[in-house]
Amino acid sequence: MRCLRAICVGVLLWILVFVEVSIFQIGLQLTGLFGKVLHYFLLIPISVLGAWVYYKSGDELNGFLLGFFMLLVGIVLDLLVTVPFFVNGDFKGYYYDPFLWTGFLVAVVVVGTYDLSKKK
């Protein structure tokens, strides 16, 4: 695994998701179930983009492992930036949200599936 490349792609994904959430859920006020479903649909191409950027180097790392590693990068950035500055430090409320965990699962599965599909 190319750690620096994986970290950079994880940061890129976090930034893209941050921008997407800022535009649709905060700016356009698309909240509730519709906002969550839209977020999950947009998370698919964002995750595919991240996987594509990583695998351009020709690395053969398992996609599910890569997805999990990028998820850890995103969680660290959420701990350092999102929760303290945008959720008023409510770590429990932020991380107990089942929709957040669903998004985590979607991102990891999409990156893993991308890797499986490119190996065929």
Buried (B, 14 or more C-beta within 10 A) or exposed (E): EBEEBBBBBBBBBBEBBBEBBEEBBEEEEBEEEEBBEBBBEBBBEBBBBBBBBBBEEEEEBEBBBBBBBBBEBBBBBBEEEBBEEBEEEEEEEBBEEEEBEBBBEBBBBBBBBBBEEEEE
